[in-house]
Amino acid sequence: MPKLPPSKLPKYCRVPQKNIACYWKDGKRVYLPGAFNSPESKEAYDAEMASLLSQRADELIDKKRPATKTSNNLTVLELVVKFLEWGETHYVKNGKPTGTNKDFVKSSKVLVKLYGDLSVKKFAQKEMIHVQDYLVDQGLSRRTVNDYIRRQKRIFNWGVSRGIIDHTIADRLKYVEALRKGKTKAPDHPRRKTVPDHLVEATMPHLPPVVRDMLQIHCATGMRPSNIFSMTWSQIDTSDDVWIYTPSHKTEHHDIELFVPLNAKCRSILSRYLDTPKDAIIFNQRRTIRERVSERKAKRKTKSLSTKICG
């Protein structure tokens, strides 16, 4: 801790006509407990001075510490470009882009269109509300507008986290509220409903064999279609009666593991694909095409051109 000359510290004084001590700080008298020159009073004074020394030392250190360099003269366009360049390497899973960065590209287009040339230090609640109103006027749904605004705020928050812009710029955007149901002219599209079982069963015979198998596994497990598309044998534990599938999923970066039990029906379906290499996609598109071609050949009533020539 830097040592300060005693003259820099407030003096230990006696209050006139009273047998108590005090010291002056910022033009105000601070009283000390106990009688003047008593051990209690001196001890309290020493503690106050130690605290004041520590405070002044912190102030000296802060003055010597290099200030965080921000670029509040950045335009909104330049901030968006920096974020998207960072997102190209951040929003990646298993070496492949996740698509999240594309969502930010789409969401930021209107922001750049309206305020791309504006300095970020001049972008505040009024400008964000204007962007929000513009999206509503374009006929986008309430949920879509809220998603766009949320991602745009994320770009400014990222700028603060990287020391690119001052935190006050992002802080003021927090006060822009999301659109509420029934409080805006932005439409609310109905949620997608579950397809009735009888329609699924009626569709099954018309699907290619591989797609039909995928649909049956989906109905049996309820997992996301993306998890079925990416299924490999290396992700399935077949050591027990109930096979366990451990897919790669969207929340695994939070150290959350997902285990999907595969029942007898799923095992029966997957057994037909045991010839697939361990790290290859089980339900791959090439297999679908091959089986579709074989099925068409089996149903063909006339001889093919190659058969006629060879025959």
C-alpha positions in Angstrom: 0.0 0.0 0.0 1.5 3.4 -0.9 2.4 5.5 2.1 0.9 8.9 2.4 2.4 11.8 4.5 0.7 12.3 7.8 -0.1 15.8 6.8 -2.4 14.4 4.2 -4.5 12.8 6.9 -7.2 14.7 8.9 -6.0 15.7 12.4 -7.3 14.3 15.6 -9.2 17.2 17.2 -11.2 18.0 20.3 -14.7 19.3 20.0 -14.8 22.8 21.6 -16.5 22.8 25.1 -17.0 19.0 24.9 -14.8 16.2 26.1 -15.0 14.2 22.8 -12.8 13.9 19.7 -13.5 14.4 16.0 -11.8 14.9 12.7 -12.8 16.8 9.6 -13.5 15.0 6.2 -14.8 16.7 3.1 -15.7 19.8 5.1 -17.8 17.9 7.6 -17.0 17.0 11.3 -16.9 13.3 12.0 -17.3 12.5 15.7 -15.4 9.7 17.4 -16.7 7.5 20.2 -15.4 7.8 23.8 -13.7 10.7 25.6 -11.0 12.9 24.1 -7.6 11.2 24.3 -9.2 8.0 25.6 -7.9 4.6 24.2 -11.4 4.0 22.7 -11.3 7.3 20.9 -7.7 6.8 19.7 -8.4 3.3 18.5 -11.5 4.5 16.5 -9.4 7.3 15.0 -6.6 4.9 13.9 -9.2 2.6 12.3 -10.8 5.5 10.4 -7.4 6.7 9.1 -6.4 3.1 8.1 -9.6 2.9 6.1 -9.0 6.3 4.5 -5.4 5.3 3.6 -6.7 2.2 1.9 -9.3 4.1 0.0 -6.7 6.7 -1.2 -4.3 3.9 -2.2 -7.0 2.3 -4.4 -7.6 5.6 -6.0 -3.9 6.0 -6.8 -3.8 2.5 -8.3 -6.9 3.2 -10.4 -5.3 6.4 -11.7 -2.1 4.6 -12.8 -4.0 1.7 -14.3 -4.5 2.1 -18.1 -8.0 2.9 -19.0 -10.0 0.4 -21.0 -10.0 1.6 -24.6 -13.4 1.8 -26.1 -14.4 2.8 -29.6 -17.6 4.7 -29.1 -17.0 6.3 -32.4 -17.8 3.0 -34.1 -20.8 3.0 -36.3 -23.6 0.5 -35.8 -22.6 -1.2 -39.1 -19.0 -1.6 -37.9 -20.1 -3.1 -34.6 -22.4 -5.6 -36.3 -19.6 -6.6 -38.7 -17.2 -7.2 -35.8 -19.8 -9.4 -34.0 -20.6 -11.5 -37.1 -16.9 -12.1 -37.7 -16.6 -13.3 -34.1 -19.8 -15.4 -34.4 -18.3 -17.3 -37.4 -15.9 -19.0 -35.0 -18.0 -19.0 -31.9 -21.3 -20.5 -33.1 -19.7 -23.7 -34.2 -20.5 -27.3 -33.1 -18.4 -30.3 -33.9 -16.4 -28.2 -36.4 -19.6 -27.0 -38.3 -21.5 -23.8 -38.1 -24.7 -24.2 -36.1 -26.8 -21.6 -38.0 -27.1 -19.2 -35.1 -24.8 -16.7 -36.8 -27.1 -16.8 -39.8 -30.0 -15.8 -37.5 -27.9 -12.8 -36.3 -27.3 -11.8 -39.9 -31.0 -11.9 -40.6 -31.9 -10.0 -37.5 -29.3 -7.3 -37.9 -30.2 -6.4 -41.5 -32.9 -4.0 -40.6 -30.7 -2.5 -37.8 -28.0 -1.8 -40.4 -30.6 -0.6 -43.0 -32.0 2.1 -40.6 -29.0 3.0 -38.5 -25.9 1.5 -40.1 -24.1 4.9 -40.4 -25.1 6.1 -36.9 -22.4 6.2 -34.2 -23.1 3.6 -31.5 -22.9 6.3 -28.8 -25.9 7.9 -30.3 -27.9 4.7 -30.6 -30.4 4.7 -27.7 -33.9 3.6 -26.7 -35.6 5.8 -29.3 -33.7 4.3 -32.1 -34.3 0.7 -30.9 -38.0 1.4 -30.6 -38.0 2.7 -34.1 -36.4 -0.5 -35.3 -39.1 -2.5 -33.4 -41.9 -0.4 -34.9 -40.4 -0.9 -38.4 -40.4 -4.7 -38.0 -44.0 -4.6 -36.8 -45.0 -2.5 -39.9 -43.4 -5.1 -42.1 -46.0 -7.6 -40.9 -43.7 -9.8 -38.8 -45.2 -11.8 -36.0 -44.8 -10.6 -32.4 -42.5 -13.5 -31.5 -40.3 -12.8 -34.5 -40.0 -9.1 -33.7 -39.0 -10.0 -30.1 -36.4 -12.5 -31.4 -34.9 -9.9 -33.7 -34.7 -7.2 -31.0 -33.3 -9.7 -28.5 -30.5 -10.6 -30.9 -29.8 -6.9 -31.7 -29.4 -6.2 -27.9 -27.0 -9.2 -27.8 -24.8 -7.5 -30.3 -24.5 -4.4 -28.2 -23.9 -6.5 -25.0 -21.1 -8.4 -26.8 -19.5 -5.0 -27.7 -19.4 -4.1 -24.0 -18.0 -7.5 -23.0 -15.2 -7.1 -25.5 -14.4 -3.5 -24.3 -15.4 -2.2 -27.8 -18.2 0.2 -26.6 -19.0 1.7 -23.2 -21.5 -0.2 -21.0 -23.9 2.7 -20.8 -24.7 2.2 -24.5 -26.0 -1.3 -23.9 -27.5 -0.5 -20.5 -30.0 2.0 -21.9 -31.3 -0.6 -24.5 -32.4 -2.8 -21.6 -35.3 -0.5 -21.0 -36.8 -1.3 -24.4 -39.6 -3.8 -23.5 -40.5 -6.8 -25.6 -43.9 -6.8 -27.4 -46.6 -8.3 -25.2 -49.5 -10.4 -26.4 -52.6 -8.3 -27.0 -50.7 -5.1 -26.6 -49.4 -4.7 -30.1 -50.7 -4.9 -33.7 -48.1 -7.5 -34.5 -49.9 -10.7 -35.2 -49.6 -13.9 -33.1 -49.4 -17.0 -35.2 -51.0 -20.1 -33.7 -48.6 -22.7 -32.3 -48.0 -25.8 -34.4 -50.2 -28.7 -33.2 -49.3 -32.3 -32.9 -50.2 -34.4 -36.0 -52.9 -36.9 -35.1 -51.8 -40.5 -34.9 -54.2 -41.7 -37.6 -52.7 -39.2 -40.1 -49.2 -40.5 -39.3 -50.3 -44.1 -39.7 -52.0 -43.2 -43.0 -48.8 -41.5 -44.3 -46.4 -44.4 -43.4 -47.0 -46.6 -46.5 -46.2 -43.7 -48.8 -42.8 -42.9 -47.4 -39.4 -44.3 -48.5 -38.3 -47.1 -46.2 -35.5 -45.1 -44.6 -37.8 -42.1 -43.9 -40.5 -44.4 -42.6 -38.0 -46.0 -40.1 -36.9 -42.5 -39.0 -40.5 -41.5 -38.4 -41.2 -44.7 -36.4 -38.2 -44.0 -34.1 -39.3 -40.4 -33.7 -42.8 -41.5 -32.6 -41.3 -44.1 -30.2 -38.8 -41.7 -28.5 -40.1 -38.2 -29.1 -36.6 -36.9 -29.6 -35.8 -34.0 -32.0 -35.7 -34.9 -35.7 -32.1 -33.4 -35.9 -31.0 -36.1 -33.4 -32.4 -38.8 -35.6 -30.7 -37.3 -38.7 -27.3 -37.3 -37.0 -27.5 -40.7 -35.3 -24.4 -42.9 -35.5 -23.6 -46.3 -34.0 -20.7 -44.7 -32.0 -23.4 -42.8 -30.0 -25.4 -45.9 -29.1 -24.7 -48.2 -26.2 -25.9 -51.6 -27.2 -24.4 -53.5 -24.2 -27.8 -53.9 -22.5 -31.4 -55.0 -23.3 -32.3 -51.3 -23.6 -30.0 -49.5 -26.0 -29.0 -46.0 -24.9 -28.5 -43.2 -27.5 -26.4 -40.2 -26.4 -26.9 -37.6 -29.1 -25.1 -34.3 -29.5 -27.6 -31.6 -28.6 -28.1 -27.8 -28.3 -27.4 -27.5 -24.6 -24.4 -29.8 -24.2 -22.1 -26.7 -23.9 -23.8 -26.3 -20.5 -22.4 -29.8 -19.5 -25.9 -31.3 -19.8 -26.0 -34.9 -21.0 -29.0 -36.3 -22.9 -29.8 -40.0 -22.8 -32.5 -41.5 -25.1 -33.6 -45.1 -24.3 -34.3 -47.2 -27.4 -37.0 -49.8 -26.8 -37.5 -53.1 -28.6 -39.3 -51.5 -31.6 -36.4 -49.1 -32.1 -33.8 -51.9 -31.8 -35.7 -53.9 -34.4 -35.6 -51.0 -36.8 -32.0 -50.2 -36.2 -30.9 -53.8 -36.6 -31.5 -53.5 -40.3 -28.7 -50.8 -40.4 -26.0 -52.8 -38.7 -23.9 -52.7 -41.9 -23.4 -48.9 -41.5 -19.9 -47.9 -40.4 -19.5 -46.9 -36.7 -19.0 -43.2 -37.3 -21.2 -42.8 -40.4 -24.7 -41.4 -40.3 -27.2 -44.3 -40.0 -30.1 -42.8 -41.9 -28.1 -41.2 -44.7 -29.5 -39.7 -47.9 -27.6 -42.1 -50.2 -29.3 -45.1 -48.6 -32.7 -43.5 -49.1 -31.9 -42.9 -52.8 -30.6 -46.5 -53.3 -33.7 -48.0 -51.7 -36.0 -45.8 -53.6 -34.4 -46.8 -56.9 -34.6 -50.5 -56.0 -38.2 -50.1 -55.1 -39.0 -48.5 -58.4 -37.2 -51.2 -60.3 -39.2 -53.8 -58.5 -42.5 -52.1 -59.4 -41.4 -51.5 -63.0 -43.7 -53.4 -65.5 -41.7 -52.7 -68.6 -38.1 -53.7 -69.2 -35.5 -51.0 -68.8 -33.4 -49.9 -71.7 -30.2 -51.6 -70.4 -32.2 -54.9 -70.0 -33.4 -54.7 -73.6 -29.9 -54.1 -74.9 -28.3 -56.8 -72.8 -31.1 -59.2 -73.4 
